[in-house]
Amino acid sequence: MGRLFAAVVRRRQSTTTAQQAGIGLTACDKKLASYRATLDAGADPTVVTAWITETQRNADASRV
């Protein structure tokens, strides 16, 4: 019975981690869309590029 419980806990943890990664990727996608709108509105491309780089780094970390 102990092994079954441990397997259920591991599966639940991996599901939660996958869900959190999905949420993280969704948030990154929203940020990137916002940054594009900011660029279209005339923001400084150098500043927005730094934001995009950071957000893409976070998205890559969520995928791992």
C-alpha positions as semicolon CSV with decimal commas, in nm:
position;residue;x (nm);y (nm);z (nm)
1;M;0,000;0,000;0,000
2;G;0,288;0,239;0,070
3;R;0,422;0,206;-0,286
4;L;0,081;0,276;-0,435
5;F;0,044;0,589;-0,222
6;A;0,393;0,707;-0,321
7;A;0,311;0,652;-0,690
8;V;-0,011;0,853;-0,658
9;V;0,174;1,136;-0,486
10;R;0,446;1,140;-0,756
11;R;0,186;1,146;-1,033
12;R;-0,005;1,426;-0,866
13;Q;0,315;1,628;-0,822
14;S;0,415;1,583;-1,186
15;T;0,064;1,683;-1,299
16;T;0,078;1,993;-1,080
17;T;0,421;2,083;-1,218
18;A;0,295;2,044;-1,576
19;Q;-0,008;2,260;-1,501
20;Q;0,211;2,528;-1,346
21;A;0,437;2,522;-1,651
22;G;0,134;2,568;-1,874
23;I;0,019;2,863;-1,666
24;G;0,369;3,008;-1,682
25;L;0,379;2,974;-2,060
26;T;0,036;3,135;-2,094
27;A;0,151;3,429;-1,883
28;C;0,465;3,464;-2,096
29;D;0,258;3,460;-2,415
30;K;0,037;3,736;-2,277
31;K;0,340;3,943;-2,180
32;L;0,495;3,901;-2,524
33;A;0,171;4,014;-2,691
34;S;0,165;4,315;-2,461
35;Y;0,525;4,397;-2,546
36;R;0,445;4,384;-2,917
37;A;0,160;4,631;-2,863
38;T;0,397;4,851;-2,665
39;L;0,645;4,846;-2,954
40;D;0,366;4,925;-3,201
41;A;0,274;5,223;-2,983
42;G;0,625;5,362;-3,025
43;A;0,815;5,243;-2,717
44;D;1,194;5,231;-2,716
45;P;1,289;4,904;-2,891
46;T;1,601;4,862;-2,676
47;V;1,396;4,859;-2,356
48;V;1,126;4,630;-2,494
49;T;1,390;4,392;-2,633
50;A;1,526;4,347;-2,280
51;W;1,175;4,265;-2,156
52;I;1,124;4,017;-2,439
53;T;1,458;3,847;-2,368
54;E;1,369;3,807;-2,000
55;T;1,022;3,675;-2,077
56;Q;1,155;3,425;-2,330
57;R;1,409;3,308;-2,071
58;N;1,123;3,251;-1,826
59;A;0,923;3,065;-2,091
60;D;1,221;2,840;-2,166
61;A;1,256;2,766;-1,794
62;S;0,887;2,673;-1,776
63;R;0,931;2,421;-2,057
64;V;1,204;2,229;-1,874
